[in-house]
Amino acid sequence: MKRIGFLSFGHWRNVPGSLVRSAQDSLLQAIELAVAAEEVGVDGAYFRVHHFAEQQTSPFPLLAAIAARTSRIEIGTGVIDMRYENPLYMAEEAAAVDLISGGRLQLGVSRGSPESVVAGYEAFGHLPAEGESDADMARRHTARFRSAISGAGIAGANPQMGGRTGLVPIQPLSPTLPERIWWGAGNRASARWAGQQGMNLMSSTLLTEDTGVPFDRLQAEQIAGYREAWAAAGHRHTPRVSVSRSIVPLIDDDSRRYFGLRAQADARDQVGYIDGGLARFGRSYVGEPDRLVEELARDAAVAAADTLLVTVPNQLGVDFNVRLLESISRDLRPSLGWD
């Protein structure tokens, strides 16, 4: 079975046409969308985290609220920028949300992506050590976080308070959470590193490299390298792999009005520069459902992954996105054999 989730960037903007005018709108609509997505058969509700932007920035209160309103759907991030995180506080928050959800948290983390401020993590009090890059710091924070959620001793016990000695782990702990941490990899090398480390793989619609081959084939190479590295490292549990896609079935007047003219223009990869390097951006899938079935069936990376995250235009509101997700679950999923 292939799982299908949605990925929301949580944008809000007080401009004409937006149905998400404020941070409160964004948060409350995110909860409503997750609840409705569960009802129409979607498997996951994931949220992008961007600091210093009119988007979701603090995922754990949102995920806890969704966990309390749902019973089946996976909840997660795609992804948390670990340069900004206090690993131990994050470990406590993540474990608490996972316990509230009954073990449904799927936590995507990474080095982060280009942002609207310069070195914003420094304002949060996090500075790379001497000789360390910001990417190195993100991986260090990730290692500390993963150690903490695994129950490693963190702080020395006070024997005057209970007679304990030795190192004490953070609390609470959620026993299976360590197997549900995902690394957002932007290229083939970082995917192999994720496999070596024993994290699940999360790959988006952007790869920060380009070899001239179509995006889906390059991403499929990334997935194959990840699985090779995982196997070579000898990890015992089964890894998961997700890929993101922009998918818009043209099913009504609203979807045709908003996206119909983009169907041809967005139906090809784009190559450009990001963070000073060449990058390849994956195509969008926009069209009638039967056509989308044919096109998605040819996507090598979608075929290789076990989880597909559909990026949703959240500023068009809950009702529009529920119709979009319901069509994907009803019209595309069975025809692609994803049941």
C-alpha positions in Angstrom: 0.0 0.0 0.0 1.2 3.5 -0.8 0.3 6.2 1.7 -1.0 9.6 0.5 -0.7 12.7 2.6 -0.9 16.4 2.1 1.9 18.9 2.7 0.9 22.5 3.5 3.2 25.4 3.6 0.7 27.2 5.8 0.9 30.6 3.9 -1.2 33.4 5.1 -1.5 36.9 3.5 -4.0 39.7 3.9 -4.4 40.3 0.2 -7.4 40.0 -2.2 -8.1 36.4 -3.2 -6.6 34.8 -0.1 -8.9 32.9 2.2 -6.1 32.7 4.8 -5.7 36.3 6.0 -3.9 35.8 9.4 -1.8 33.4 11.4 -4.9 32.4 13.3 -6.7 31.6 10.0 -3.7 29.5 8.9 -3.6 27.5 12.2 -7.3 26.9 12.5 -7.7 26.0 8.9 -4.8 23.6 9.1 -6.6 21.7 11.9 -9.9 21.6 9.9 -8.1 20.4 6.8 -6.4 17.6 8.7 -9.7 16.5 10.2 -11.5 16.6 6.8 -8.6 14.9 5.0 -8.9 11.9 7.5 -12.6 11.7 6.7 -12.0 11.4 2.9 -9.3 8.7 3.3 -6.0 10.7 3.2 -3.3 9.1 5.3 -1.1 12.0 6.4 -1.2 15.7 7.3 2.2 17.3 7.0 3.3 20.9 7.5 6.3 23.0 6.3 8.2 25.0 8.9 9.6 28.4 7.9 10.9 30.9 10.5 10.6 34.7 10.0 7.8 34.1 7.4 4.1 34.3 7.1 3.9 30.5 7.4 3.8 27.8 10.0 6.8 28.2 12.4 6.0 26.3 15.6 4.6 22.9 14.6 4.1 21.1 17.9 1.1 23.0 19.2 -0.5 22.5 15.8 0.3 18.8 15.6 -1.0 18.3 19.2 -4.3 20.0 18.3 -4.7 17.8 15.2 -3.8 14.7 17.2 -6.6 15.5 19.7 -9.2 15.9 16.9 -8.2 12.8 14.8 -7.7 9.1 15.3 -6.0 7.6 12.2 -4.2 10.1 10.1 -0.4 10.5 10.4 0.8 13.9 11.5 4.2 15.3 10.6 6.5 18.0 9.4 8.2 18.5 6.1 10.6 19.7 7.4 11.9 21.3 10.7 15.1 23.4 10.2 17.4 21.9 12.8 19.7 24.9 12.8 17.0 26.6 14.9 16.2 23.9 17.4 17.1 23.3 21.0 17.4 19.5 20.6 16.4 18.6 24.2 13.4 20.9 24.3 12.3 19.6 20.9 12.7 16.0 22.2 10.3 16.7 25.0 7.8 18.4 22.7 8.0 15.6 20.1 7.5 12.8 22.6 4.5 14.6 24.1 2.8 15.0 20.7 3.5 11.4 19.8 1.9 10.2 23.0 -1.1 12.4 22.5 -1.5 11.0 18.9 -1.0 7.4 19.9 2.2 7.0 17.9 1.2 8.8 14.7 3.9 11.4 14.6 6.2 11.4 11.5 8.8 14.0 12.1 10.7 15.4 9.1 13.9 17.3 9.9 16.8 18.7 7.9 19.4 21.4 7.5 16.7 23.8 6.3 16.2 25.7 3.0 16.8 29.2 1.7 15.0 31.7 3.9 14.0 35.4 4.0 16.6 36.4 6.7 20.3 36.0 7.0 21.4 33.3 9.5 18.2 33.6 11.4 19.2 30.7 13.7 21.8 33.0 15.2 19.0 35.2 16.5 17.6 32.0 18.2 20.9 31.6 20.0 22.5 28.9 17.9 26.0 29.4 16.5 28.1 26.9 14.6 31.2 25.8 16.6 34.6 26.8 15.4 35.3 25.1 12.0 31.6 24.0 11.8 29.2 25.0 9.0 25.5 25.6 9.6 24.8 22.3 8.0 27.2 20.6 10.4 25.4 22.3 13.3 22.0 21.0 12.0 23.3 17.5 11.9 24.8 17.9 15.4 21.5 19.1 16.7 19.7 16.2 15.0 22.1 13.6 16.6 21.5 15.1 20.0 17.7 15.1 19.4 17.7 11.5 18.3 19.8 10.4 21.2 17.4 12.1 23.6 14.2 10.6 22.2 15.9 7.2 22.3 16.2 7.4 26.1 19.9 8.2 26.5 21.0 9.7 29.8 21.3 13.5 29.5 21.8 15.2 32.9 23.4 14.0 36.1 20.9 12.9 38.8 20.7 14.8 42.0 21.0 12.1 44.7 19.4 14.4 47.3 16.2 14.2 45.3 15.2 10.5 45.3 18.6 8.9 45.8 19.4 8.4 42.2 22.8 8.6 40.6 24.0 8.5 37.0 22.6 10.2 33.9 18.8 10.8 33.6 16.9 10.8 30.3 14.4 13.4 29.2 10.7 12.8 30.0 8.4 11.9 28.5 9.6 9.2 26.2 7.7 7.6 23.4 9.3 4.2 22.7 8.8 3.9 18.9 9.3 7.6 18.0 13.0 7.1 17.0 11.9 4.9 14.0 9.7 7.8 12.7 12.3 10.5 12.2 12.7 11.5 8.5 15.6 13.4 7.0 14.8 15.9 4.2 17.5 15.3 1.7 18.1 17.8 -1.1 20.6 15.7 -3.2 21.9 12.2 -3.6 24.7 12.5 -1.1 22.5 13.7 1.7 20.1 10.8 1.0 22.9 8.3 1.4 23.9 10.0 4.6 20.3 9.6 5.9 20.4 5.9 5.0 23.6 5.4 6.9 22.1 7.2 9.9 19.0 5.1 9.9 16.5 7.8 9.3 13.6 7.7 6.9 14.0 9.7 3.7 11.9 12.7 2.7 12.5 14.2 -0.7 10.7 17.2 -2.1 10.0 18.8 -5.5 13.5 20.3 -5.5 16.9 18.7 -5.8 19.9 20.9 -5.3 21.8 19.3 -8.2 21.2 18.6 -11.8 22.7 16.0 -14.1 20.5 16.7 -17.1 18.1 13.7 -16.6 14.4 14.3 -15.8 13.6 15.1 -12.2 11.8 11.9 -11.4 14.7 9.8 -12.7 17.2 11.9 -10.7 15.0 11.5 -7.6 14.7 7.7 -8.2 18.5 7.6 -8.2 18.5 9.4 -4.9 16.1 6.9 -3.5 18.1 3.9 -4.8 21.3 5.3 -3.2 19.5 5.8 0.1 18.3 2.2 0.2 21.8 0.9 -0.7 23.3 2.9 2.2 20.6 1.7 4.5 21.2 -1.9 3.7 25.0 -1.5 4.0 24.6 0.0 7.4 22.6 -3.0 8.6 19.7 -1.2 10.2 17.0 -3.6 11.4 13.7 -1.9 10.8 12.2 -1.2 7.4 12.8 2.3 6.1 10.2 4.6 4.6 10.6 7.0 1.7 8.3 10.0 0.8 8.3 12.2 -2.3 6.3 15.4 -2.7 4.4 16.4 -5.8 2.1 19.3 -6.9 -1.0 17.5 -8.1 -4.2 19.3 -9.1 -7.0 17.3 -10.7 -9.2 19.6 -12.8 -12.6 18.5 -11.4 -14.7 21.7 -11.2 -15.0 25.3 -12.2 -12.8 26.5 -9.3 -9.9 24.1 -10.1 -10.1 25.0 -13.8 -10.2 28.7 -13.1 -7.2 28.7 -10.8 -5.0 26.1 -12.5 -6.3 25.3 -16.0 -4.0 27.7 -17.8 -1.0 26.4 -15.9 -1.5 22.8 -17.0 0.9 23.1 -20.0 3.4 25.6 -18.6 4.0 23.6 -15.4 4.1 20.2 -17.0 7.9 20.2 -17.3 10.9 20.4 -15.0 12.7 23.6 -14.4 16.4 24.2 -13.9 17.7 27.2 -12.0 20.1 28.5 -9.4 19.4 28.3 -5.6 21.9 29.0 -2.8 24.5 29.6 -5.5 24.2 26.2 -7.1 22.3 24.6 -10.0 19.1 22.9 -8.9 16.3 21.0 -10.7 12.6 21.6 -9.8 10.1 18.9 -10.5 7.1 19.4 -12.7 3.5 19.9 -11.6 0.7 17.5 -12.4 -2.4 19.5 -13.5 -5.2 18.0 -15.6 -8.2 15.8 -15.8 -8.0 12.8 -13.4 -7.6 10.1 -16.1 -4.7 12.0 -17.7 -3.0 12.4 -14.3 -3.3 8.7 -13.7 -1.3 8.1 -16.9 1.3 10.7 -16.1 1.9 9.7 -12.5 2.2 6.0 -13.5 5.3 7.0 -15.5 6.9 8.9 -12.6 9.9 6.8 -11.5 10.3 8.3 -8.1 6.6 8.1 -7.2 6.8 4.4 -8.1 9.9 4.0 -5.9 8.5 5.7 -2.8 6.0 4.3 -0.3 4.5 7.8 0.6 3.3 10.5 -1.7 2.9 14.0 -0.2 0.7 16.3 -2.2 1.5 20.0 -1.8 -1.7 21.9 -1.4 -2.5 25.6 -2.2 -3.6 26.3 1.4 -4.5 29.9 0.7 -7.5 28.7 -1.4 -9.2 27.5 1.8 -10.3 24.3 3.4 -13.2 23.5 1.1 -11.2 23.7 -2.1 -8.4 21.6 -0.7 -10.7 18.9 0.6 -12.2 18.6 -2.9 -8.7 18.3 -4.3 -7.7 15.6 -1.8 -10.9 13.7 -2.1 -10.5 13.5 -5.9 -6.9 12.2 -5.5 -8.0 9.6 -3.0 -11.1 8.6 -5.0 -10.1 9.1 -8.7 -6.4 8.6 -8.8 -5.5 6.2 -6.0 -7.5 3.1 -7.1 -6.5 3.5 -10.8 -2.8 3.7 -9.8 -3.1 0.6 -7.7 -2.2 2.5 -4.4 -5.0 0.9 -2.3 
